[in-house]
Amino acid sequence: MHDKSDALPGDFFAIPDIHVIRMHGRDAIAFAQAQFMNDVAGLATGQWQWNGWLTPKGRVVALFALVRVDDGTLRLLLLDADPTGFIAGLQRFVFRSKVTLTPETDVTVAGAFATPATARGALAAVDAEGATELDLGGTADPRTLRVGGGPATIDPVAHGRWRALDLAHGLPRLEPSQLEQWTPQQLSLDRLRAFSVRKGCYPGQEIVARTHFLGQVKRGLARLHTGATVVSGGDEVTATSGGGRIVCSQGAEALAVLPLDPAPAGLQVGGATAEVLPLLDGLAR
């Protein structure tokens, strides 16, 4: 397989590891507000946010972008996690709530390295073909995420570049081994404004809020450049003082949970030196 993308700037290519779930019904907003870690009720129609679902012990089960379509409809753009298992897990808490959870298996999710036509920041946009566009770029690296619309080219190189940019911006892409391992603070999801400590109860809220208000955040996300060393989630990161573990990787990009103060020095992964790089801004919503 060659390592050069066939996509031109602005061309859309498939992103197969983002799955779309529709939540619809009279109680959709209230149900999401009670289950998810961010303030869904505070979203206006047409806005989106980063969000997630936690275990009762405050560990991340899944991360997603959540779009408020209208007062009775939400769309979840689920990162990496199995949509069938995610829906089955949520379904256990529906009880008498008037809400349905449906995987949109016929919807294409695609990305392009270009500024969206209309969407900006936290405001999504629907184009003339009915596709929804989200702004997932920073100042120096514009990106458009499109949900719906026509078919998209399969381009593994462009897709790998997309995932590497996610990591560079501090958006964890969690493989199965890393689910239910990390708190939102350990993943530095405050950078993405992906959780709330003030909105009220949700699974794991007590752990998240106590950690926040007692100032007990001792570890956070660090962006590493690993060079030619192949690493994966769960690999140990050693340091002259205080190491940690790799959360996810894509090529030479990796995210690891490491001590915040003092910052560890002399990092090594798999016996090779790893360089710490600054996380990029631009994905907070």
N, C-alpha and C positions, 0 to 999 in steps of 0.2 A: 504493500500500500504506500502510495506517495505521501509526502508530508506537506504538500502545497494545496491550499484550498482552491476550488474552482469558482467559488462565489466572488462576485464583484462587490465593491462597497455598495450597500443598500439592497443587495439581493437577500431574499429570505431563505433560510435553511431550517430543516426540521430540528426541534428540540424534544427528543422522545422521552426524556426523563422528567418532564413536567406533565402532570395529569390534572384534568379539569373535573371538578366536582361541583354540582349545582345543589344549593340548599334553598328550598322554596317552601313557603307556607306562612300562615298568619304569625307563627311564633318563631320564624327563622332568625330574626335579629336577636330576640331574647334568648333563644337557645344558644346561639353562637357567643353571646355576651357572657353566658353562664359557664361555657365550656372552654373558651379560648383565652389566651393570656393577654391579648390587647383589647383596647376599648372599641369594640365593634359599634356600639350605640353612638359613639361620637363621630362616626363617618357620615358624611353627607352622600346622597345619591350621586354616583359617578366617581366617587373617590375610592382609593385603595390604600392598603397598609400591609406591612409585614406582620405576620402573626404566627401563632403556633399552638400546639396542644401539649400539655404536660401530664406526667404521672402525678398522683397525690403527693409524691416526695419531691416534686418540682423539677423532674428530669424531662428533657425534651423528647417527645414521641414523634413529632412531625413539625416541619416548618413549611409555610406557604405564604403566597400573596393572596389577600382577601379583597375582593372587589364588591362594593355595594351597588347592585344593579338598580334596585328600587326598594320600597319599604317591605317587600315580602320575598326578595330574592338576593342571594349572595352567590358569588362564584369563588371557589377556592382553587388556586393554581398550586397544586401540591408538588413540592420538590422531592424527588427521589423515592418517597415512600410508596408502598403498595396501596393503591386506592381502594381495593376491595377490603383489605384488612383494616384500613383507616375508617371506612364507612361502617364496617361491622363493629368496630370498637365504639364509635360514636352512637350507633344505633341502640346500644345497651342503655343509654341515658335519655332517650327520647321520651319514654313513658307516654304521657297523654299530650305532649306538646304537638301542635299542629305544624309539623315540618317534615319534609321528605328530603332524602339524601340520594342523589342520582349521579353516577359517573357519566360524563359526557364523552363516551368512547369514540364518537364519530367526529370530534372536533380536533382540528390540526393546531398544534402549538409550534410557532416558528419564531426565529429571531433574525435580526439584521443589524449590522454595524452602521447604523444611521440614526439621525434624530427623527423621532416620530413626527408624522405630519401635523397632528393636533395635540396629542397627549403631552402633558408637562407635569413634572413633579408627581404629586399625589392625585392628580386628576387624570383619569382614564378617558379614552375617546372611542367612539364607535364610527367606523368609516361607512362609505356608501354601500359596501357589500355586506354590512352587518358584522364585520370583524371588530374585535376590541383590541385596542393598542395601549400598551403601558410604556412609560418612559423608564428604562432601566440603565441609563447611562450617566456618566459623570461629565464634567466639563471637557476633559481631554479624550474621552472614549464614549461617544454617543452609541446608544443601543436601543433598539425597539423590540419589544416582545409583542407578538401578535397571536391572538386567540381566535380561531376561526379563519374564514377566508379560503383562498385556493390552496392547492397542494404545495408543499415546500420540498426543495431539493434535499436529498440525503448527502450531507457533507461532514464526515467525521472530523476533519481538521478544523473547520469553522466551529463545530460544536465543542471541540476541545478548547479552542480559544475562548469561547463563551464561558465555559466552566472555569477556566483559569482566571478570567476577569471577575467572576463571582467571588472567587477566593481572594483576589487582590483587594476587592472592596470589603472583605470581611463577612461575606455571606456564606455560611457553612453549607456544604453539600454532604449530607450525612448518609453514609452507607449503612446497611443493616447492623453491622457490628457496633456502630456508634450511637444507635438509638437508645434512649433511656439511660444515657451515661452522663449527660452534662446538664447543668442548670443554665438558664438564660444568661445569668451574669458571667458564668465561666466561658460562654460563647460570645461574650461582649455584645449581646443583642440589643443593649441600650443604644449602641451606635446607630442601629437601624430603626430605633424607636419601635421595636417589635413587641414590647410588653409593657404592661401598666402595673404600678404598685398602689394605685389609688382607686381603681374602678369598682372594687368590690370582689366578692368571692368567685373563684374558679379553681379547678384542680391544681394544686401546687402553689396557690397564691400565698398561703401562710409562710411557706419556705422562702419564696421570692421576696415578699415584703420584709420579713425579718432580716434576711441577708442585707437588703438595701438599707433599712433604717438603722440597723446596728453597725453598719459600716464593716461588714464581715466579708467583703469581696476581696479575696486574697489572690485569685488567679483569673486570668483573662486570655483573650485570643491574641496570638502573635502570628504575623505573616512571615514565613520562612522561604528562602530560596535554597533549594537542595541540590542544584547543579545536576550532575548526571546520576545522582543517587536515587534509586526508585524507592519510594516510601508509600505507606498506606495507613489508613486509619487504625489506631491502636499501637503503632510503633512507638518505642520509647525515644524520648529526646533527653540526652544527657547534657550536663553543664557543670562548670566548675563549682557552682553553688545553685542548687535547686533546679531540677529538670521537670519534665512533663511528658505529654503524649501527643502524637499526631492525631488530629481530628479528621482531616481529609486532605487529598492532594490531587493535583492535575498537572502532569508534566513536572516542571521544576518548581511550580507553586505549591505551597502547603500551608495549612493552618494548624497551629498547635495551641494547646492550653498550657500556659506557663505562669510562674509567679509574677506578680505585678511589681512588687517592691521588696527588695531591689530587683531590677530586671536581671535575669540570668545572663551570664557571659560564657564564652567558650562553648557554644552549642554544637553538638554532634548528633547526627542521626545515621544509624547503620555504620558507624565508624568513620563517617565523613563529616567535614565541617559544614554547618548550615549558617547562612547569612540571614540576619533579621532585617526585614524591609518595612517601611511604614505602610500601614493600611491606607488605601485610597478612600476619599470621600465621594459622595454622590448618590448613594443608594438609600439614605435616610428619607423616610416619608412621613 
